[in-house]
Amino acid sequence: MMNFDTNSNGEKKPCRTCTDFKTWAKQQKSVYRAKSEGGDSYDSQVTPNKPLSETGRFKHGCPVDKDVLGHSTWNLLHTMAAVYPDKPTETQKQDVKTFFGILSRTYPCDVCAKDLANELKEEPIVANSSEDLSQWLCRLHNKVNVKIGKPEFDCSKVNERWRDGWLDGSCD
Ligand SMILES: Cc1cc2nc3c(=O)[nH]c(=O)nc-3n(C[C@H](O)[C@H](O)[C@H](O)COP(=O)(O)OP(=O)(O)OC[C@H]3O[C@@H](n4cnc5c(N)ncnc54)[C@H](O)[C@@H]3O)c2cc1C
């Protein structure tokens, strides 16, 4: 699905961070085609020397889409949980709660941010230890996975995935 932002001139512009790469690329191709045929366009930055690819999901040096943003953010969040203390101070607990609260208001994909805010209300963050936080985050991520049709991750493997590396030694 394509979502739109409105720019400072009041024109509608596809919201890249709310849109998966293929949909975005398809949309941008038709914009470029319309431009080349002399049609009107909302995006003056689409230029012939910046072709868009439907094959790759990440283009170095280009703005990110919803999926790349999401993947990068999960990397950050799960790694934060993996290195979170086993016995955090009250300040550390408060900091991580504040961080997620702010993330739910500032995450640059509107629908994702709203969804995160609702999830935080439904199942408030558990930050008593690294294990608690990692498991809570795993459940949160799984709720998103289910909503968007992705398989659920086995939360018993969260430390292998995000802290220790796989038991088969493939990360050594
Ligand atoms: C807070 C947040 C909210 C989001 N909300 C939406 C939304 O509402 N709609 C939408 O379309 N997209 C949303 N996204 C993006 C979406 O979750 C994915 O990041 C995106 O679809 C790319 O998926 P991916 O296949 O790269 O794997 P990702 O889901 O990004 O996962 C990255 C890696 O994490 C590991 N992993 C997967 N699940 C778990 C888990 N439960 N616990 C631990 N590790 C796990 C896997 O190894 C996986 O390769 C959101 C992202 C974030 C960070």
PDBQT file of the ligand as one rigid body, heavy atoms in Angstrom, charges set to zero:
ROOT
HETATM    1  C1  LIG A 201       8.845  -0.532  16.019  1.00  0.00    +0.000 C 
HETATM    2  C2  LIG A 201       8.570  -1.030  14.611  1.00  0.00    +0.000 A 
HETATM    3  C3  LIG A 201       7.256  -1.103  14.163  1.00  0.00    +0.000 A 
HETATM    4  C4  LIG A 201       6.987  -1.545  12.870  1.00  0.00    +0.000 A 
HETATM    5  N1  LIG A 201       5.693  -1.568  12.446  1.00  0.00    +0.000 NA
HETATM    6  C5  LIG A 201       5.429  -1.947  11.181  1.00  0.00    +0.000 A 
HETATM    7  C6  LIG A 201       4.091  -1.925  10.686  1.00  0.00    +0.000 A 
HETATM    8  O1  LIG A 201       3.144  -1.568  11.423  1.00  0.00    +0.000 OA
HETATM    9  N2  LIG A 201       3.886  -2.311   9.399  1.00  0.00    +0.000 N 
HETATM   10  C7  LIG A 201       4.918  -2.702   8.579  1.00  0.00    +0.000 A 
HETATM   11  O2  LIG A 201       4.678  -3.035   7.417  1.00  0.00    +0.000 OA
HETATM   12  N3  LIG A 201       6.181  -2.737   9.017  1.00  0.00    +0.000 NA
HETATM   13  C8  LIG A 201       6.466  -2.356  10.276  1.00  0.00    +0.000 A 
HETATM   14  N4  LIG A 201       7.766  -2.369  10.720  1.00  0.00    +0.000 N 
HETATM   15  C9  LIG A 201       8.839  -2.904   9.830  1.00  0.00    +0.000 C 
HETATM   16  C10 LIG A 201       8.888  -4.434   9.921  1.00  0.00    +0.000 C 
HETATM   17  O3  LIG A 201       8.839  -4.901  11.265  1.00  0.00    +0.000 OA
HETATM   18  C11 LIG A 201      10.177  -5.028   9.313  1.00  0.00    +0.000 C 
HETATM   19  O4  LIG A 201      11.295  -4.394   9.878  1.00  0.00    +0.000 OA
HETATM   20  C12 LIG A 201      10.252  -4.911   7.810  1.00  0.00    +0.000 C 
HETATM   21  O5  LIG A 201       9.113  -5.512   7.228  1.00  0.00    +0.000 OA
HETATM   22  C13 LIG A 201      11.533  -5.607   7.280  1.00  0.00    +0.000 C 
HETATM   23  O6  LIG A 201      11.469  -6.983   7.629  1.00  0.00    +0.000 OA
HETATM   24  P1  LIG A 201      12.700  -7.957   7.544  1.00  0.00    +0.000 P 
HETATM   25  O7  LIG A 201      12.264  -9.180   6.813  1.00  0.00    +0.000 OA
HETATM   26  O8  LIG A 201      13.917  -7.255   7.095  1.00  0.00    +0.000 OA
HETATM   27  O9  LIG A 201      12.949  -8.448   9.066  1.00  0.00    +0.000 OA
HETATM   28  P2  LIG A 201      12.717  -7.652  10.401  1.00  0.00    +0.000 P 
HETATM   29  O10 LIG A 201      11.312  -7.901  10.887  1.00  0.00    +0.000 OA
HETATM   30  O11 LIG A 201      13.147  -6.245  10.245  1.00  0.00    +0.000 OA
HETATM   31  O12 LIG A 201      13.666  -8.425  11.419  1.00  0.00    +0.000 OA
HETATM   32  C14 LIG A 201      15.091  -8.296  11.398  1.00  0.00    +0.000 C 
HETATM   33  C15 LIG A 201      15.682  -9.579  11.955  1.00  0.00    +0.000 C 
HETATM   34  O13 LIG A 201      15.242  -9.738  13.287  1.00  0.00    +0.000 OA
HETATM   35  C16 LIG A 201      15.107 -11.125  13.614  1.00  0.00    +0.000 C 
HETATM   36  N5  LIG A 201      13.775 -11.278  14.206  1.00  0.00    +0.000 N 
HETATM   37  C17 LIG A 201      12.581 -11.385  13.576  1.00  0.00    +0.000 A 
HETATM   38  N6  LIG A 201      11.584 -11.451  14.471  1.00  0.00    +0.000 NA
HETATM   39  C18 LIG A 201      12.166 -11.396  15.697  1.00  0.00    +0.000 A 
HETATM   40  C19 LIG A 201      11.670 -11.424  17.015  1.00  0.00    +0.000 A 
HETATM   41  N7  LIG A 201      10.364 -11.539  17.281  1.00  0.00    +0.000 N 
HETATM   42  N8  LIG A 201      12.543 -11.334  18.035  1.00  0.00    +0.000 NA
HETATM   43  C20 LIG A 201      13.873 -11.258  17.812  1.00  0.00    +0.000 A 
HETATM   44  N9  LIG A 201      14.409 -11.203  16.583  1.00  0.00    +0.000 NA
HETATM   45  C21 LIG A 201      13.561 -11.278  15.530  1.00  0.00    +0.000 A 
HETATM   46  C22 LIG A 201      15.277 -11.903  12.349  1.00  0.00    +0.000 C 
HETATM   47  O14 LIG A 201      16.581 -12.469  12.392  1.00  0.00    +0.000 OA
HETATM   48  C23 LIG A 201      15.184 -10.848  11.252  1.00  0.00    +0.000 C 
HETATM   49  O15 LIG A 201      16.001 -11.138  10.170  1.00  0.00    +0.000 OA
HETATM   50  C24 LIG A 201       8.060  -1.920  12.004  1.00  0.00    +0.000 A 
HETATM   51  C25 LIG A 201       9.376  -1.838  12.473  1.00  0.00    +0.000 A 
HETATM   52  C26 LIG A 201       9.638  -1.393  13.759  1.00  0.00    +0.000 A 
HETATM   53  C27 LIG A 201      11.053  -1.281  14.252  1.00  0.00    +0.000 C 
ENDROOT
TORSDOF 0
